[in-house]
Amino acid sequence: MTFKNLVHTTTYEKNGEQKKKYTNVGTLFIYDDGNMGIKLDSIPVNFDGKLAVYDRDEKPKQQPAQSQYAQPAPAPSMPPMKEQDIPF
């Protein structure tokens, strides 16, 4: 079985220059018998129905944008409970 990246490409303008943004959205599976399957991990905002296929070792020129949302802080750890502290 062979795996390939499914990538959504969008264009934007920065300083009067056209740029491309690549977002990895899933995986294309190519089975030994030639059949194919797709696993979508996400659907981009403003999705136009077009996806590009890249080999796993082939990197797009520009890395996908980082999330604009902050990552949640890890939950505080609790001290271990002793058996006599359990009320039942």
N, C-alpha and C positions, 0 to 999 in steps of 0.2 A: 504494500500500500504506500502511496505517495501523498504527502501533505503539502498544500500551498496556502499562502495567505490571501484572504479576500480583503481588498483595500478600497475604501471610498475616497475619491479625489475631489477636492474643491479648489477653486481659484479665488484669490482675493488681491486687492491692490494695496501696496505699501510704498510710500514715497514715490508715487507715480509709476511703479513697476509691478507687473503681474507676477504673482507668486502662487505656488501650489501648496496645499495642505493635504497630508496623507493620514487617514485614520484606519487602523486595522479593525475590521468589524467581524471577522470570522475565519473559518477554515474550509478549504475545498479538499475533499478526500478523493483520490483517484485509486480505485481498487485494482487488483491484479488482473481482473477480467476486462478492464477498460471502462466499467461503469463509474459514475461519479456521484458524490454526495456533498451536501453543503450543511455546515453548522454555523448559524448566525449567532454571535455573542451580543450584538447590539445593532440597532437601526439608527443611522445618523439623523440628526435634525435636518430638515429640508432635503430628505433623500429623494434623488431623482430617478432611482431605479438602476443606476449604472454602478458597476463594481469592476475593479481591476484585479488581476490575478498575478501574484508574484511568487517566485520560488522562495522557500523558507530561508535560504542562505542569502538571497538577494535583498538588499536594503534599499528602500526608497531614499532619494536624495535628502529628504527632510524627515526628521523624526516626528511622530504624532505629537500633537500638543498635549501638554500636561493638563490635568483637570483644574478648573478654576475654583473648585470647592476645596476647602480645607479638609484634611483627613481627621476623623474623630480621634479624640484622645483615648489612650487605652484605659480600660476600667481599672479603678484602684484595686489593689490586691487586698484580700481579707486575711487576717491571721488565722491559722488553723484552729479548728474547734476541738475541744476536748470532749470526751464521751460524757462526762458529768455536766457539761454545759447544755446538752440536748434536753429540752423540757419534756420529752415523752418517752 
